[in-house]
């Protein structure tokens, strides 16, 4: 029996307190750390992309470890297979429970990422493949060679990524029902573009959005929420409101 066979079921292994992932894309380390301490224990998971990681990553990692806050490291790696493999092998913290690669990197790269994750042991990070970024319109997808619209792109990239070993996919809330009809319950589906009822955010470049309750109804496992919380006058209250909205859709 190999290591992969001994892994507990993915959702059981993650064991998140709720399906909300706070996207902490803040470059200011003082504000970022304050928000991490206040809102991190409320969310099921906290997501860090390149902006906070480069600005205050060491503090972010150590604080998450001490507070037992699961981290989603969202770098969307898209590189040659060996580089992606070595990067994942050297993840700097056990608090990192989820990572992303870009499906456009191809099956060999995704397989290399999966192999690296498995070498990290039974509590390895969950490997997600990003399909079509939520801001992409059909015209923009066509410009990069993915003609036919978002569902065609998600089907093509998602099927390839799952076959190559990805645990799940990142896609917009508009593709959730389509994804579940294609692949059933097994893939772990993560969706950004979450906007609570009545939410308004500045400089909103997301073109495919949905409310938390509706995204869960359509089959999401994890909801990534950023600006509706980060831009709120009361971020703690905004996050608490999202959690209430999930409990009472």
N, C-alpha and C positions, 0 to 999 in steps of 0.2 A: 504494500500500500504506500503510495507516494504522499508527499507533503500536502499536495492539493486535495487528495482524498480525505485527509484528516481535518481539513478546515471545517469549522462550523458553518451553518448557513449564513450567507452574507448579511442579511438584515439582523439576524441574531447576533452576529459578531459586532456589528456597528452599535447596536443597542442605544440609539439616540433617544433622548427624553422627549423630543418633539420633532416634526419634520421641517423646522425652519432653520435655514442656514443664513447667518448674518454676513453679508459681504462687507468686510471692513476695509474698503479701499480708501484709506486716509493716509496722506503723506506726513502730516504733522504728528510726530511721535507722542507729544504730550496729550493732545486730544485723542489720538488713537488708543493710547494706553488707558486713558480714563474710560473710554467707551468699551474697551475690551473687558475691563474690570467690572463695569456696571451691567453691560448687556450680554457679555459672553456666557455667564452662568444661566441666563434665561433661555438662550437659543440652544437648539439641538447640536449645532455645529457653527464654527466661525470660518469664513473663507478669506484667505489672503492671496491676492494676486501679486504681480511684480511691484506695484507702487508701495504698499506698506512693507513688503518684504525687503526691498532695497533701502527704504527709509529707516526702518526700525525693526528689522527682522529678528535680531538676536533677542531684543526685549520681548517681542511678540512670542517667540518660541518659549522662552523661559517662563513667562507669565502663564501661558497656556498649560505648560507642563505642571506648574505648581497648583493651578486652579482646576486641573483635570478637565480642560476645555478641548474637545476634539477639533483638530484643524483640517481644513480642506485647502491644500496647496494647489492653486489654480494657475499653473504656468503654461498650460496648453503646449507641451513640448512637441516640436515638429522638426526633427533633425535626423541624421543618419542613425541607424539602429544601435550601433555601439555607443554613441554619445548618450542616447536616451537611456540605454541599459545602465551605463555607469552613473548617470545622474541619479537615477532612482536608487541604486545601490548605496549611494552616499547621502540619502536624506538625513538632515541634521537633527531630527527630533522624533521620539516615539509618539509625540502628540499628533503628528501628521497621519491622519486616518484615511485620507482620500487624495488622489492626484489625477491630473488630466494630461492626456496627449491629444493632438489633433488628428482626427481620422484621415485627413489628407496626407498624413505621413506614410500611409500605406500599411499593408498587412505585416510585412517583415518588421517594420518599426514597432508595431503594436505587439507582435509576438515577443520582441526583445524586451519591451516594457513589462509584459506579463511575466516573463522569465525572471526579471530582476525583482519584481514584487514578490514572487514565490520564494526567492532566496532570502527574503527578509523574515520568513517564518509564518506561523499560523495566524499571527495578528497583523499580517501585512496590510498595507494600505489598499483600499478599493481603487481599481483602475477604471477611469472613465474616459471615453473617447468623445470629443466634441465633434458634432456633425456640422450643421449649418448655423453659424453665429446668428443670434437673435436679431441683429440689426439688418441682416442681408435681405434685400428685396429680390423678387424674381429676376429683375434686370441685372442686379449685381451678381447673382448666382450664375446667370448666363455669361457674364463677363469673365468669370473664372472657369468656364467650361462645364458648369452644372446646369444645363438647360432642362426645362420641364417643371420648374417651380420647387418650392420648399419640400413637399412630400417626396418628390422623386429624388431630391438630393439626400434627404434623411434616410430614405429606404436604401439607396445605393451605398452611402457611407456607413450607415448603421449596421447593415447586414454584413458588410466586409469587416467592420471593427469587432463585432460580436463573434464572428467566426474565427477571428485572429486571437481572441482571448480577452477582450475587454469585458469587465464585469457589468458595465452599463454605459449609458449614453447621456450626453448633455444636448438638449434640444429645446425649442421654444414650446410654451404651453399649447400653442395651436396644433402641434403635431402629436400630442400625447395620445389621444384616442386612436389615431392612425398607427402609432407605434405599438400600442397594446394589442391592436387587432393583428398586427404583423407578427409580433414576437411573444405575445402572452405576458405572463406575470414575471418571468425569470429575470429579464434585464432590470438593473437598478436605473431608474430614470430621474434625472436631475434637471430642473428647469429654472432659468433666470427669467427676467421680465415679469416679476410678480408685482402687482400694484393693488394694494388694499382698496376697498370701496371708498370712493371719494378722494383718492390720493392724487396729488398733483406734484410733479417733480420738475426741477429746473433742468434745462438742456437735455431733455429726454430723447435719447437716440435709439431707444428700443421701439421697433415697429411691430413686434408680436408680443403682446402682453395679456395678462389675465389676472383675475382675483385669486387669492390664496385658496378659498374654498372650491372654486371651479377647477383650478389646476389639480387639486387633490382628487376631485371627483373624476377627472379625466385620466387619472392613473399615475400622477407624480409621486415619487418616493421622497424627494427632498426639494424644498422651495428656496431658491436663493433670493434674498431680499437685501437691497443696499440703500439706494437713495431715499426711498420712503421713510427709512429710519434715520439715516445719516443727515438728511436735510431737515428733519423735524426739529422744532424748538425744544421738544421734550423727547429725545430718542428712546428713553426707557418706556415712556408712556406709549410711544408709537409702536414699539415692539410688543408691548403688552396687549395693545389693541389688535395686532395681527394674530397673536395667539388666541385671543378671545374670538376673533372672526373665524378661526379654524375650528374652534370648539363649537361655535354656533353659526354655521354657514347660512 
